[in-house]
Amino acid sequence: MSRDKSFTPEWIDTPPPEKTYRSIFKWGAPDRVKHPSHGFYRAVKESLGLSDDDFARKTSTGEEKISQEIAPAMAAEDLAALAEIVGEKNVSTDTFSRLKFSSGKAMEDLLKLREHVIENIADVVVHPRDREDVKKIVALCHARKIPVNVYGGGSSVTLGLECVRGGVSLAMNTHMNRIIEFNETNQTITVEPGIMGPAYEEALNNAPQKFGTGHRYTGGHFPQSFEHSSVGGWVVTLSAGQSSTYYGDAYHLVISQEYVTPVGSFKTLAYPGTATGPKVNDIMKGSEGCFGVLVAVTMKIFRYFPDNRQPFSYILPDWESAVNAARNICQGEFGLPSILRISDPEETDVAMKMFGISGSVLDRLMIFRGHIPGKRCLLIGQADGEKNFAQQVKKNSKKICKNYNGMYLTSYPMNKWMHGRFSDPYMREDLNDYGIIIDTLESAVTWDNLHHLHQGVRSYIKNHPHTICMTHASHFYRQGTNLYFIFIRRSMPTRDFLTFQRGIIDQIEKHGGSLSHHHGVGKMMAPWMEKHLGKEQMAVLQALKNHFDPNRIMNPGGTLGL
Amino acid sequence: MSRDKSFTPEWIDTPPPEKTYRSIFKWGAPDRVKHPSHGFYRAVKESLGLSDDDFARKTSTGEEKISQEIAPAMAAEDLAALAEIVGEKNVSTDTFSRLKFSSGKAMEDLLKLREHVIENIADVVVHPRDREDVKKIVALCHARKIPVNVYGGGSSVTLGLECVRGGVSLAMNTHMNRIIEFNETNQTITVEPGIMGPAYEEALNNAPQKFGTGHRYTGGHFPQSFEHSSVGGWVVTLSAGQSSTYYGDAYHLVISQEYVTPVGSFKTLAYPGTATGPKVNDIMKGSEGCFGVLVAVTMKIFRYFPDNRQPFSYILPDWESAVNAARNICQGEFGLPSILRISDPEETDVAMKMFGISGSVLDRLMIFRGHIPGKRCLLIGQADGEKNFAQQVKKNSKKICKNYNGMYLTSYPMNKWMHGRFSDPYMREDLNDYGIIIDTLESAVTWDNLHHLHQGVRSYIKNHPHTICMTHASHFYRQGTNLYFIFIRRSMPTRDFLTFQRGIIDQIEKHGGSLSHHHGVGKMMAPWMEKHLGKEQMAVLQALKNHFDPNRIMNPGGTLGL
């Protein structure tokens, strides 16, 4: 049944038609695609026990227009009051807009949209123009007990954006995306929360031209969603970027935040270090819109030295060596690489196919040296910063990899990965079009529990036949790292998918991983929160919720388990 | 009136007699002293307009026995119930013990004790043996509404230990000073909170012998109170150590904490990074015993490379150059020195006298090169970590100092400072014996506000004639630093001292400094907290207080302004 070797599925190349389901769930820029490479396509086919025939016809495309119109379940006077605040043109009540601003990018969102399920949508989308608008909106909604759901870049994969109680979806990235202050002396930038990753980074990289600064800067924060997520979103969901090992997570990058809450507005202290009691700045980080609306944020920035980059790649004999090498790199006290990433054997094999290394001369050399597919593990990294510093970090990292019998692969795999690092999510639509499910879950873990968690989650996933499970660690600390699980399976009913996916979360929790390393909690992880934190600590979050939001209007319906 | 050149005041050399006021207020080890050097003595005399005659007779020594016995204001059945929990021998009700475990090391404490003022003392000192004892004590006190005051190492300089509502003083360092777990893989150590600095660091330095680890470790935390403060105290007051620029503040070092609160006990998650909502671990840091009792803490540790130390010292032409050099060192992305410290002109001059440099050949060389007393500023530092890393950090730091017209002073001043870094507080008693007041206040500050804060506070202090005001910055971040003010004045009534000292806090607050960088808040800074944080943020801390401590028994009476 297999077709000729050159068979390629008819991946969709055209931007989604306007006002269609696809235009909502498609990842990223409407006119941009990234199709699976032939190597990746073949790997998926083989692992899932599929043939080219399974890619002859799409199972769904979501290219249908949203034809239903559902009336908002909000009193006309409330709608009028909101329009009064922001102006008519900053309020939308059409179903398409409401669905769009109530949807994230979880597999679950995508499946439902492909099935034309419209549920948990806001009654109205409101685009505030500035903090004063937000203050008036929150005051109004607090007084009238109208739910307020906050929407940043729209890339949530944890059901953070579904408006389960209806109400307002507050679109922060329409207008509130400005730079408020660039402070070179303090090395900080203050922005409105809706500014998107590329605009933010571009301003920093080009600060000498834009702000007359003496140096170029970087924000150092590059989550895979970089191009389609907002700075405010990074902060309220505790995002981690691909260079977090050096620059820190969003958690570490926030100097100060300004919030509008139902019980008042405030700006947290902007000192880099203080001893004035528990820090309200910390209490608000990761609050996912449950306590109030972030209206401004001051972030740390860093000198930018693009010419000093020192990429490196190693193949290590097995997963244990890769983990130990990474751990020793992080614990060596010689500075940290900005990017560090180790892939388990299954991910390594897929990567070798994606990067076109499988079957090459390099592949044969690796095998000759004992680095066997199915066992060998890829480690890629990049050092940044001052020139000698970056060189020394690379040099020390290489020494450690050698100690673990690593073989240097030049910078080629690192550069390949770098090239595709933001665009891989585009492939999801292509696979989904043929009914193939691809999803991810991630967890924080201490070094001493890494293998237990990896094996536990992996064996649960692999117990389902014809399933790909690729795992990597990509955010490092002296005390541990994260594990990022990518799983690919054949088409199944949404209900079955949810059972399977929730089963993985169960396994993460049972094997001592954290419920989330950098995707946040949303409503997806919420049911596990009390078990994970314990009831005493959940009660602390509840006490804060009760304080900030007595009428329970902020992102209501279970976000963070509140 | 001046005596012969070799006159030296009769500093007290003997340990304080038992059960005296001096035995409570004296800094550090009873049998240890450090007297002012002749250079320092001369500097104090000159600046304060004193002569040797003023040092002919002590104004007070506090060597009087505490003769009063004050009956505890606690019901006999409550005392019995406490003794039932911990055993008779772990309960003290004598006035000396109660005063001792209700006193800190603020100048205010010292003045009052010299004046035999006994106030704000606990009714009973209880020495819990383990967390189970603490659970029972807190449950009992919660039920019976008995205040619980937590006592760590006793070095608080912010009135953190005064038991203003009486009740229990919980002495954590008597028994609860054990190491619970050493985890080399995770690079963490879990300890009971009462373990003191030297025992903690010594265990880490000698981990191969003590725990069979592969490497030596350091905690990286060296506050000036290192020898007389507890790990738990560091955490709950947000301490910063002299190597914080590389290793971070106590805030950054805490991975997980276990608390006993009136509404339940819990251990925070022990992941190095998570995205599971606001972190309860952060909410508890800096809570100064107001929410509950810390009973165990897991801290980050670091590889220890004593042989790789790279000390350096520079003299810079003025304060602005010193600040800019330090800022550029911190913003250079070449790794950070562990120790970095810049002294303003007045502190530099005193340091030159203390270190014996004034009038030396080196001094003349400095002056010849344009580094003039009264203007020049000392910068000292030390790089740690892996060998090449430490060398590169030093090299880059030196390059920056040179750019600011710094003159290299070899490692001599750094080593001199290093030698006395924990012992300078011993000189306080010597000066106090002759009625001279020496005290300190510190503040966090952003780079762009540093000079404004420095000048504002300094001019307030210097407006008082015959007053020394030395300032340094010693904890660095890319975004700012701290300012540490040391002021020395002639004897004055306690009331006048308090007016003067509170006036400085006023100036810190008015000039945009934080109320505390690393001394905590205690009851001293508490009156400024609402103004500093704003009422919305104070309300957040109040909400947490209400949650954890509905009967308001934990460190009651104003700590943190609660």
Interface residues (C-beta under 8 A of the other chain):
Chain A: N183 T185 N186 Q187 T188 T237 L238 S239 A240 S244 D249 Y251 I255 T261 V263 G264 S265 F266 K267 T268 L269 A270 Y271 P272 G273 T274 A275 T276 G277 P278 K279 V280 D282 I283 M284 K285 G286 S287 E288 K300 F302 R303 F305 R327 Q331 G332 E333 F334 G335 D384 G385 E386 N388 F389 Q392 K395 N396 A444 V445 T446 W447 D448 H475 Y477 R478 Q479 G480 T481 N482 S514 L515 S516 H517 H518 H519 G520 V521 M525 M529 H532 L533 G534 K535 E536 Q537 A539 V540 L541 A543 L544 N546 H547 F548 L560 G561
Chain B: N183 T185 N186 Q187 T188 T237 L238 S239 A240 S244 D249 Y251 I255 T261 V263 G264 S265 F266 K267 T268 L269 A270 Y271 P272 G273 T274 A275 T276 G277 P278 K279 V280 D282 I283 M284 K285 G286 S287 E288 K300 F302 R303 F305 R327 Q331 G332 E333 F334 G335 D384 G385 E386 N388 F389 Q392 K395 N396 A444 V445 T446 W447 D448 H475 Y477 R478 Q479 G480 T481 N482 S514 L515 S516 H517 H518 H519 G520 V521 M525 M529 H532 L533 G534 K535 E536 Q537 A539 V540 L541 A543 L544 N546 H547 F548 L560 G561
